[in-house]
C-alpha cells in the first residue's frame, strides 16, 4: 500500500527534497501495512521535515514536507505518527 493513499489529499506526501539528510532515525514501526522507519531530515534553511520509508526491495523514502519545523525532534515525532498510520 502506498503511504500517500492513507492520507487525506490535503496532506502532501512527496520525495524528500534534493540535498536533504536524515539526522534522526526512530525505531521501526511494524503492522499489517508493512514495516516503516520514521526519520527527521534536515533541509535547506535549517528546517526539518518528517519522513518515513518502508523496509523492502524497491521501496523509497517519502516525506510530509508541507509542515517543516525548526526542531529535528519535532519532525521525528511527526514521522513516528506517520509510520504508525502507514503500518496500521
C-alpha distances in whole Angstrom, upper triangle without the diagonal:
4,6,9,7,8,12,15,16,19,17,17,14,15,16,19,22,25,27,25,25,23,26,25,22,21,20,17,15,14,12,10,7,8,11,12,15,17,19,22,23,26,27,30,33,32,29,26,22,19,16,14,12,10,12,12,14,13,11,12,14,13,16,17,20,21,23,25,27,30,29,27,27,26,23,22,22,20,17,18,17,14,13,14,12,8,10,11
4,6,6,7,10,13,13,16,14,13,10,11,13,16,19,21,24,22,22,21,24,23,21,20,20,17,16,15,14,13,9,10,12,12,14,15,18,20,20,23,24,27,29,29,26,23,19,16,14,12,11,9,13,13,14,12,10,10,11,10,12,14,17,18,20,22,24,28,27,25,25,24,21,20,21,18,16,17,16,12,12,14,12,8,11,12
4,5,5,7,11,12,14,11,11,8,10,12,14,17,20,22,20,20,19,21,20,18,18,18,15,14,14,13,13,9,10,12,10,12,13,15,17,18,21,21,24,27,26,23,20,16,13,11,9,9,9,13,14,16,14,11,11,10,8,10,10,14,15,17,18,21,24,24,22,22,20,17,17,17,14,12,13,12,9,9,11,9,6,9,11
4,5,6,8,8,11,8,8,6,8,11,14,16,19,22,20,21,20,23,22,21,20,21,19,17,18,17,16,13,14,16,14,16,15,17,18,18,21,21,24,26,26,22,20,16,14,12,11,12,12,16,17,18,16,13,12,12,9,10,10,12,13,16,18,21,24,24,22,23,21,18,18,19,15,14,16,14,11,12,14,11,9,13,14
4,6,8,8,11,10,11,10,12,15,17,20,23,26,24,25,24,26,25,23,23,23,20,18,18,16,15,12,14,16,15,18,18,20,21,22,25,25,27,29,29,26,23,19,17,16,14,15,14,18,18,20,18,15,15,15,12,13,13,16,16,19,21,24,27,27,26,26,24,21,21,21,18,16,18,16,12,13,14,11,9,13,13
4,7,9,11,10,11,10,13,16,18,21,24,26,24,25,23,25,24,22,20,21,18,16,16,14,13,10,13,15,14,16,16,18,20,21,24,24,28,29,29,25,22,18,16,15,13,14,14,17,19,21,19,16,16,15,13,13,12,16,16,18,20,22,26,25,24,23,21,19,19,18,15,14,15,12,10,11,11,8,7,10,10
4,6,8,6,9,9,12,15,17,20,23,25,23,24,23,25,23,22,21,22,20,17,18,17,17,14,16,17,15,17,16,18,19,20,23,23,26,27,27,23,20,17,14,14,14,15,16,19,21,23,21,18,17,16,13,12,10,14,13,15,17,20,24,23,22,22,20,17,18,17,14,13,15,12,9,12,12,9,9,13,12
4,5,6,9,10,14,17,19,21,25,27,25,26,25,27,26,25,24,25,23,21,22,20,20,17,20,21,19,21,19,21,21,22,25,24,27,28,28,24,22,18,17,17,17,19,19,23,25,26,24,21,20,19,15,15,12,14,13,15,18,21,24,25,24,24,21,19,20,19,16,16,18,15,12,15,16,12,13,16,16
4,5,7,9,12,16,18,19,23,26,24,26,25,27,27,26,26,27,25,23,24,23,22,19,21,23,21,22,21,22,22,22,24,23,25,27,27,23,22,18,17,17,18,19,20,24,25,26,24,21,20,19,15,14,12,14,12,15,18,21,24,25,25,25,23,20,22,21,18,18,20,17,15,17,18,15,15,19,19
4,6,9,13,16,18,19,22,25,23,25,25,26,26,26,25,27,26,24,25,25,24,21,23,24,22,23,21,21,21,21,23,22,23,24,25,21,20,16,16,17,18,20,22,26,27,29,26,23,21,19,16,14,11,12,9,12,15,18,22,23,23,24,20,18,20,20,16,17,19,17,14,18,19,16,16,20,20
4,6,10,13,15,16,20,22,20,22,21,23,22,22,21,23,22,21,22,22,22,19,20,21,18,19,17,18,17,18,20,19,21,22,22,18,17,13,12,13,14,17,18,22,24,26,23,20,18,16,12,10,7,9,7,9,13,15,19,20,20,20,17,15,17,17,13,13,16,13,11,14,16,13,14,17,18
4,6,10,11,13,16,19,17,19,19,21,21,21,21,23,22,21,23,23,23,20,21,21,18,19,16,17,16,16,18,16,18,20,20,17,15,12,11,12,13,15,17,21,23,24,21,18,16,14,10,8,6,7,6,9,12,15,19,20,19,20,18,15,17,17,14,14,17,15,12,15,17,15,14,18,19
4,7,9,11,15,17,15,17,17,19,19,18,19,21,19,18,20,20,21,17,18,18,15,15,14,14,14,14,16,15,18,20,20,17,15,11,10,9,10,12,14,17,19,20,18,15,12,10,6,6,5,7,8,11,12,16,19,19,18,19,17,14,15,16,13,12,15,14,10,13,15,13,12,16,17
4,6,8,11,14,13,15,15,18,19,18,20,21,20,20,21,22,22,19,19,19,16,16,15,14,14,13,15,14,16,19,19,16,14,11,11,9,11,11,14,17,18,19,16,13,10,9,5,5,7,7,9,12,13,16,19,20,19,20,19,15,17,18,15,13,17,17,13,15,18,16,14,18,20
4,6,9,11,10,12,13,16,17,17,19,21,19,20,22,23,23,20,19,18,15,15,14,13,13,12,14,12,15,18,18,16,14,11,11,9,10,10,13,16,17,17,14,12,8,7,5,6,9,9,12,14,14,17,19,20,18,20,19,16,17,19,16,14,17,18,15,15,19,18,16,19,21
4,6,8,7,9,10,13,14,15,17,19,19,20,22,24,25,21,20,19,16,14,13,11,10,8,10,9,12,15,15,13,11,8,9,7,10,11,14,16,18,18,16,14,10,7,6,6,8,8,11,13,12,14,16,17,15,17,17,13,14,17,15,13,16,17,15,15,19,19,17,20,23
4,6,6,9,11,14,16,17,20,23,22,23,26,27,28,25,24,23,19,18,16,14,12,9,9,7,9,12,13,12,11,9,11,11,13,14,18,20,22,22,19,17,13,11,10,9,10,8,12,13,11,14,16,17,16,19,18,15,16,19,17,16,19,20,18,19,22,22,21,23,26
4,6,9,12,15,17,18,21,24,24,26,28,30,31,27,26,25,21,20,18,16,14,11,11,8,9,13,14,13,13,12,15,13,16,16,19,21,22,22,19,18,14,12,12,12,14,12,15,17,15,17,18,19,18,21,21,18,19,22,20,19,22,23,21,22,25,25,24,26,29
4,6,10,12,16,17,20,23,24,26,28,30,32,29,27,25,22,20,18,15,13,10,9,7,8,11,12,12,12,12,15,14,16,17,20,22,23,23,21,19,16,14,14,13,16,14,17,18,15,17,17,18,16,20,20,17,18,22,21,19,22,24,22,22,26,26,25,27,30
4,7,9,12,14,17,20,20,22,25,27,29,26,24,22,19,16,15,12,10,6,5,5,7,11,11,10,9,9,11,11,13,14,18,19,21,22,20,18,14,11,12,11,13,11,15,15,12,14,14,15,13,16,16,13,14,18,17,15,18,20,18,19,23,23,22,24,27
4,6,9,11,14,18,18,21,24,26,28,26,24,21,18,15,13,10,8,5,5,7,10,13,11,11,9,10,11,11,13,14,17,18,20,21,20,18,14,12,13,12,15,14,17,17,14,15,14,14,11,14,16,13,13,17,17,15,17,20,18,18,22,23,22,23,27
4,6,7,11,14,15,17,20,23,26,23,21,18,15,11,10,6,6,4,6,9,13,15,13,12,9,9,10,9,10,11,15,16,18,20,19,16,14,10,12,11,14,14,17,16,14,14,14,13,10,12,14,11,10,14,14,12,14,17,16,15,19,20,19,20,24
4,7,10,14,16,18,21,25,27,25,23,20,17,13,11,7,6,6,6,10,13,15,12,11,9,10,11,11,13,14,17,18,21,23,23,20,17,14,15,14,16,15,18,17,14,13,13,11,7,10,12,10,9,13,14,12,14,17,17,17,20,22,21,22,25
4,7,10,13,15,18,22,25,23,21,18,14,11,9,5,5,7,9,13,16,17,14,13,10,11,10,10,11,13,16,17,20,22,23,19,17,14,15,14,15,16,19,17,15,14,13,11,7,8,10,9,7,10,12,10,11,15,15,14,17,19,19,19,22
4,7,9,12,15,18,21,20,17,14,11,7,6,4,7,9,12,15,19,20,18,16,13,12,10,9,9,11,13,13,17,19,20,17,15,12,14,13,15,17,20,18,17,16,17,14,10,10,12,10,7,10,12,9,10,13,13,12,14,17,16,16,20
4,7,9,12,16,19,18,16,12,10,6,5,6,9,12,15,18,22,23,20,18,15,14,11,10,10,11,13,13,17,20,21,18,16,14,15,14,16,18,20,19,18,17,18,15,12,10,12,11,7,9,11,8,7,11,12,10,12,15,15,14,17
4,6,10,13,17,16,14,10,9,6,7,9,12,15,18,21,25,27,24,22,18,17,14,13,11,12,12,12,16,19,20,17,17,15,17,17,18,21,23,22,21,21,22,19,15,14,15,14,10,11,13,11,8,12,13,10,11,14,14,13,15
4,6,10,13,12,10,6,6,5,7,10,14,16,20,22,26,28,26,23,20,18,14,13,10,10,9,9,12,16,18,15,15,14,15,16,18,20,23,22,22,22,24,21,18,16,17,16,12,13,14,11,9,12,12,8,9,13,12,10,13
4,7,10,10,8,6,5,6,8,12,15,18,21,24,28,29,27,24,21,18,15,13,10,10,10,10,13,17,18,15,16,14,15,16,17,20,22,22,22,22,24,22,19,17,17,16,13,13,13,11,8,10,10,6,6,9,9,7,9
4,7,8,6,4,6,9,11,15,18,21,25,27,31,33,31,28,24,21,18,16,12,12,10,10,12,16,18,15,16,16,17,18,19,23,25,25,25,26,28,25,23,21,21,20,17,16,16,14,11,12,12,8,8,10,9,6,8
4,5,5,6,9,12,14,18,21,23,27,29,33,35,33,30,26,23,20,18,14,14,11,12,14,17,19,16,18,18,18,19,20,24,25,26,27,28,30,28,25,23,23,22,19,18,18,16,13,13,13,10,8,9,8,5,5
4,6,8,11,14,16,20,23,26,29,31,35,37,35,32,28,25,22,20,16,15,12,13,14,17,18,16,18,19,19,21,21,25,26,27,29,30,32,30,28,27,26,24,22,21,20,18,16,16,14,12,11,11,9,6,6
4,7,9,12,14,18,21,23,27,28,31,34,32,29,26,22,19,16,13,12,9,11,12,15,16,13,15,15,15,17,18,22,23,24,25,27,30,28,26,25,24,22,20,19,18,16,14,14,12,10,9,9,6,4,5
4,6,10,13,16,20,21,25,27,30,33,31,28,25,22,18,15,12,10,7,8,9,12,13,11,13,14,15,17,18,22,24,25,25,27,29,27,25,24,24,21,19,19,18,15,14,14,13,9,10,10,8,5,8
4,7,10,13,17,19,23,25,29,31,29,26,23,20,17,14,10,8,6,6,8,12,14,11,12,12,14,16,18,21,23,24,24,25,27,25,22,21,21,19,16,17,17,13,12,13,12,8,9,11,9,6,10
4,6,10,13,15,19,21,25,27,25,23,19,16,13,10,6,6,4,6,9,13,14,10,11,10,11,12,14,17,20,20,20,21,24,21,18,18,18,16,13,14,13,10,9,11,9,5,8,10,7,7,10
4,7,10,12,16,19,22,24,22,20,16,14,11,8,5,5,6,7,11,14,15,11,11,9,11,12,14,16,19,19,19,19,21,19,15,15,16,13,10,12,12,8,8,11,10,7,9,12,10,10,13
4,7,10,14,16,20,22,19,17,13,11,8,6,4,7,9,11,14,17,17,14,12,9,10,10,11,14,16,16,15,15,17,15,12,11,12,9,7,8,9,5,5,8,8,6,9,11,10,11,14
4,6,10,13,16,18,16,14,10,9,6,5,6,8,11,13,16,19,19,15,13,10,10,9,11,12,15,15,13,13,15,12,9,9,10,8,5,9,9,6,8,11,10,9,12,14,14,15,18
4,7,10,13,15,12,10,6,6,5,6,8,11,15,16,20,22,21,18,15,11,11,9,10,11,14,12,10,10,11,9,6,7,8,5,5,8,9,7,9,12,12,12,15,16,16,18,20
4,6,10,12,10,8,5,5,7,7,10,12,16,17,20,22,21,18,14,11,11,9,11,10,13,12,10,10,11,10,8,10,11,8,8,12,12,10,13,15,14,15,18,19,18,20,23
4,7,9,7,6,4,7,9,10,14,16,19,21,24,25,24,21,17,14,14,11,13,11,14,13,9,10,9,9,8,11,12,9,11,14,14,13,16,18,17,18,21,22,22,24,27
4,6,6,5,6,7,11,12,15,17,21,23,25,26,24,21,18,15,14,11,12,10,13,12,9,10,10,12,11,14,14,11,14,17,16,15,18,20,19,20,23,24,23,25,28
4,6,6,8,10,14,15,19,21,24,26,29,29,27,25,21,18,17,15,15,12,14,14,11,12,11,13,13,17,17,15,17,20,19,19,22,23,22,24,27,27,27,29,32
4,6,9,12,15,17,21,23,27,29,32,32,30,28,24,21,20,17,17,14,15,14,10,11,9,12,13,17,16,15,18,20,19,20,23,24,23,25,28,29,28,31,33
4,7,10,14,16,20,22,26,28,30,31,30,27,24,20,19,16,16,14,15,14,10,9,7,9,10,13,14,12,15,18,17,18,21,22,22,23,26,27,27,29,32
4,7,10,13,17,20,23,25,28,30,28,25,21,18,16,13,13,10,12,10,6,5,5,7,8,11,11,9,12,15,14,15,18,19,18,20,23,24,24,26,28
4,7,9,13,16,20,22,25,26,25,22,18,15,13,10,10,9,11,9,5,5,6,7,6,9,9,6,9,12,11,11,14,16,15,17,19,20,20,23,25
4,6,10,13,17,19,22,24,22,19,16,12,10,7,7,5,8,7,5,7,9,9,8,10,9,6,8,11,9,8,12,13,12,14,17,17,17,19,22
4,7,11,14,17,20,22,21,17,14,10,9,6,6,7,9,8,8,9,11,11,9,10,8,5,6,8,6,5,8,10,8,10,13,13,13,16,18
4,7,10,13,16,18,17,13,10,7,6,4,6,8,11,11,11,12,15,14,11,12,12,8,8,10,8,6,9,10,8,9,12,13,12,14,17
4,7,10,13,15,14,11,9,6,6,6,9,11,14,15,14,16,18,17,14,14,14,11,9,11,10,6,8,10,7,6,10,11,9,11,14
4,6,9,11,11,7,6,4,6,9,12,14,17,18,18,19,21,20,17,17,18,14,13,15,14,10,11,13,10,8,12,13,10,11,14
4,6,9,9,6,7,7,9,12,14,17,20,21,21,23,25,23,20,20,21,18,16,17,16,12,13,14,11,9,12,12,9,9,13
4,7,9,7,9,9,12,15,18,20,23,24,24,25,27,25,22,22,23,20,17,19,19,15,15,17,14,11,14,15,12,11,15
4,6,6,9,11,14,17,20,23,26,27,27,28,30,29,25,26,26,23,21,23,22,18,18,20,18,15,17,18,14,13,17
4,6,9,12,15,18,22,24,27,29,28,30,32,31,27,28,29,26,24,26,25,21,21,23,20,18,20,21,17,17,20
4,7,10,13,17,20,22,25,27,27,29,31,30,27,28,28,25,23,26,24,21,22,23,20,18,21,20,17,17,20
4,7,10,13,16,19,21,23,23,25,28,27,24,24,25,21,20,22,20,17,18,19,16,14,17,17,13,14,17
4,6,10,13,15,18,20,20,22,24,24,21,22,22,18,18,20,18,15,17,18,15,13,17,17,14,15,18
4,7,10,12,15,17,16,19,21,20,17,18,18,15,14,17,15,12,14,15,12,11,15,15,13,14,18
4,7,9,12,14,14,16,19,19,16,18,17,13,13,15,13,10,13,14,10,11,14,14,11,14,17
4,6,9,10,10,13,16,16,14,15,14,10,11,13,10,8,12,12,9,11,14,14,12,15,18
4,6,7,8,11,15,15,14,15,13,10,11,12,9,8,12,11,9,11,14,13,13,16,18
4,6,6,9,13,14,13,15,13,10,13,14,11,11,15,14,12,15,18,17,16,20,21
4,6,10,13,15,15,17,14,12,14,15,12,13,16,15,13,16,19,17,17,21,22
4,6,10,12,12,14,11,9,12,13,10,12,15,14,13,16,18,17,18,21,23
4,7,9,10,12,10,8,11,12,10,12,15,15,14,17,19,19,20,23,24
4,5,7,9,7,6,10,11,10,12,15,15,15,18,20,20,21,24,25
4,7,9,8,8,12,13,13,14,17,18,18,20,23,23,24,26,28
4,5,5,6,9,10,11,13,15,16,17,19,20,22,23,25,26
4,5,5,6,9,10,10,12,14,15,16,18,20,21,22,24
4,5,5,6,9,10,10,13,14,15,17,19,20,21,23
4,5,5,6,9,10,11,13,14,16,17,19,20,22
4,5,5,6,9,10,11,12,14,15,16,18,20
4,5,5,6,9,10,10,12,14,15,16,18
4,5,5,7,9,10,11,13,14,15,17
4,5,5,6,9,10,11,12,14,16
4,5,5,6,8,10,10,12,14
4,5,5,6,9,10,10,12
4,5,5,6,9,10,11
4,5,5,6,9,10
4,5,5,6,9
4,6,5,6
4,5,5
4,6
4
